């Protein structure tokens, strides 16, 4: 299933002009909903921002001439991510903090029981 033009606009309301429509389609194939795609993009941006901020100081000043404080940049995406997590959780009933365990179960054929010691 692909994102419709309206769904792409809905994602853009959350994430802006980037990533491209094609990249959003790939994310939609993986995640399955507008909110999940938006959440994935914003989580990626937050991770990239944390790496950037870790590499340079968050406060800078030049003796009475110029100062810059980026200490609040660390939380810039947090409120949107929290809202999207709530929307995804409500839509899917998933607990996003719990690990997902999948079991393939046992596959066998009744005519071959015991053939390989199974």
N, C-alpha and C positions, 0 to 999 in steps of 0.2 A: 504494500500500500504506500502511495506517495502522498506528500503534503500537497494540499490544494493551495491555490493562490491566497485564499483567505487565511488558511492556517499559517502560511509563510508570513503574512502580515501580522498575525497574532504573535508569532515568535519574534518578529522584528520589534514589536512593542516592548518586549522584555530585553532584547539583546542589541538592538541597533542594526546597523548596516552590515556588519561582519558577524559571522562567516557568510560565504556565498550561498546562494540558493542550492547549489549542488551539494555543498558540504552539509547543509541543513537536511537535505534528503537522505544522505548517508546516516546522519545522526538519528533521523526519524526511523529508518530501517532498524537501527539498533535499539532505540528506546521506545518507539511506538506512540508517543503522544506529544502534543505541542508543549505542554508543561515540562515533560521530561527532557525534551530537546533543549528548551530554554534553560533548565536547571543544569544540564550537562555543560552548556556553553559558559554559563556564569561561574560554575565551579572551576572550569579550566582557566578562566580569566583570573579568578581569585588566586589560584595556585601560581600562575605566572606573575601576578602582582607581588605575592609574598616573596618569590625568588628575586624579583627586581629590588624590592625594598630591603631584603637581606644583604644585597650586594652594595648598597649605598646608604649613607646616613639618612635618618628620617628628619633630622633637624640640622639646619645650617644657618650660620649668620656671619656677616662680615662687619665687624666692629662699627656699629651705629649706621651702617650704610644699607645693608640688605639682610633680610632674614627669611627663612623658608621653613615651614613646619609641615611635614607629611606624615606625622604620627597617626593621624586619623584615617589615612588612606588604607590602612590594613583592614578596616571594617567596611569599606565602601560597598561591597557586594553582599554583605551578610544579611541585611533586611530583605532584599529581593530573593536571596537563596532560601531564607526561612519561609517566606510566603509561598514560593514555588514548591518547597518540600511539603508544606501543608496541603497545597492543591493536588500534588501527585498522590500523597497519602490518602486524601479524601476520594480521589477518583479511582484509585486502584485498590485501596484497602491494604496496601503494603506498609510494612514498617521499614523505612529506609535505613534505620540504624542497625537492624538485625541482619546477620549474614544469611544469604540465600543458600539453602542446602537442596541439592537436586539428587534424586535417586533414580537410576535407570531401571532398577529392579532386576529380577532374574529372567533371563531369556533362555528358553530351551525348547526342545521338541519332545513330545511324549514318546515318540517311537525310538528315541535315542537315550532315554533315561539310563544312567549307569554306564554308558559307553565310555566316557572319559573319567569315570570316578566321581561324577557330579550327581 
